[in-house]
Amino acid sequence: MKPEHDIDTAPGGLTVWRNIFGGSIIWGRLKFFVFIGAFLLIGGLIVAFVPI
């Protein structure tokens, strides 16, 4: 659980998201996964189209 805690308390981590979005832990995690999902999607598109 230590790495999890570090992620939550890191600058720009989930604690910051919670403060911005009204303090909901679930909402903070949702935003976190949405951000990662968007990052992977954009990264995948770049990898797909750059070689062409």
ZADO-1210 file (C-alpha; in nm, 4 decimals, padded with zeros to 6 digits):
<atoms>
<atom x="00.0000" y="00.0000" z="00.0000" code="MET" pos="1"/>
<atom x="00.3029" y="00.2278" z="00.0285" code="LYS" pos="2"/>
<atom x="00.3329" y="00.3073" z="-00.3454" code="PRO" pos="3"/>
<atom x="-00.0420" y="00.3692" z="-00.3532" code="GLU" pos="4"/>
<atom x="-00.0047" y="00.6184" z="-00.0687" code="HIS" pos="5"/>
<atom x="00.2860" y="00.7898" z="-00.2446" code="ASP" pos="6"/>
<atom x="00.0750" y="00.8310" z="-00.5579" code="ILE" pos="7"/>
<atom x="-00.2104" y="00.9785" z="-00.3545" code="ASP" pos="8"/>
<atom x="00.0097" y="01.2285" z="-00.1717" code="THR" pos="9"/>
<atom x="00.2495" y="01.3229" z="-00.4526" code="ALA" pos="10"/>
<atom x="00.2298" y="01.6753" z="-00.5975" code="PRO" pos="11"/>
<atom x="-00.0162" y="01.6528" z="-00.8845" code="GLY" pos="12"/>
<atom x="-00.1390" y="01.3258" z="-00.7375" code="GLY" pos="13"/>
<atom x="-00.4866" y="01.2110" z="-00.6501" code="LEU" pos="14"/>
<atom x="-00.5089" y="01.4322" z="-00.3413" code="THR" pos="15"/>
<atom x="-00.4805" y="01.7360" z="-00.5671" code="VAL" pos="16"/>
<atom x="-00.7475" y="01.5941" z="-00.7988" code="TRP" pos="17"/>
<atom x="-00.9737" y="01.5397" z="-00.4968" code="ARG" pos="18"/>
<atom x="-00.9317" y="01.8994" z="-00.3859" code="ASN" pos="19"/>
<atom x="-01.0058" y="02.0296" z="-00.7361" code="ILE" pos="20"/>
<atom x="-01.3081" y="01.8083" z="-00.7956" code="PHE" pos="21"/>
<atom x="-01.4788" y="01.8409" z="-00.4592" code="GLY" pos="22"/>
<atom x="-01.2943" y="01.5879" z="-00.2446" code="GLY" pos="23"/>
<atom x="-01.4419" y="01.2669" z="-00.3849" code="SER" pos="24"/>
<atom x="-01.1908" y="00.9817" z="-00.3749" code="ILE" pos="25"/>
<atom x="-01.3839" y="00.7881" z="-00.6399" code="ILE" pos="26"/>
<atom x="-01.4018" y="01.0931" z="-00.8671" code="TRP" pos="27"/>
<atom x="-01.0284" y="01.1512" z="-00.8146" code="GLY" pos="28"/>
<atom x="-00.9476" y="00.7958" z="-00.9167" code="ARG" pos="29"/>
<atom x="-01.1857" y="00.8183" z="-01.2115" code="LEU" pos="30"/>
<atom x="-01.0094" y="01.1313" z="-01.3350" code="LYS" pos="31"/>
<atom x="-00.6739" y="00.9568" z="-01.2814" code="PHE" pos="32"/>
<atom x="-00.7763" y="00.6618" z="-01.4992" code="PHE" pos="33"/>
<atom x="-00.9351" y="00.8898" z="-01.7599" code="VAL" pos="34"/>
<atom x="-00.6054" y="01.0806" z="-01.7795" code="PHE" pos="35"/>
<atom x="-00.4032" y="00.7601" z="-01.8194" code="ILE" pos="36"/>
<atom x="-00.6515" y="00.6289" z="-02.0766" code="GLY" pos="37"/>
<atom x="-00.6307" y="00.9496" z="-02.2791" code="ALA" pos="38"/>
<atom x="-00.2505" y="00.9428" z="-02.2567" code="PHE" pos="39"/>
<atom x="-00.2354" y="00.5836" z="-02.3829" code="LEU" pos="40"/>
<atom x="-00.4857" y="00.6576" z="-02.6598" code="LEU" pos="41"/>
<atom x="-00.2895" y="00.9603" z="-02.7834" code="ILE" pos="42"/>
<atom x="00.0374" y="00.7665" z="-02.7514" code="GLY" pos="43"/>
<atom x="-00.1119" y="00.4790" z="-02.9514" code="GLY" pos="44"/>
<atom x="-00.2291" y="00.7143" z="-03.2258" code="LEU" pos="45"/>
<atom x="00.1148" y="00.8754" z="-03.2461" code="ILE" pos="46"/>
<atom x="00.2850" y="00.5345" z="-03.2725" code="VAL" pos="47"/>
<atom x="00.0308" y="00.4244" z="-03.5346" code="ALA" pos="48"/>
<atom x="00.0612" y="00.7289" z="-03.7607" code="PHE" pos="49"/>
<atom x="00.4259" y="00.8368" z="-03.7249" code="VAL" pos="50"/>
<atom x="00.5747" y="00.5489" z="-03.9338" code="PRO" pos="51"/>
<atom x="00.3413" y="00.6261" z="-04.2267" code="ILE" pos="52"/>
</atoms>
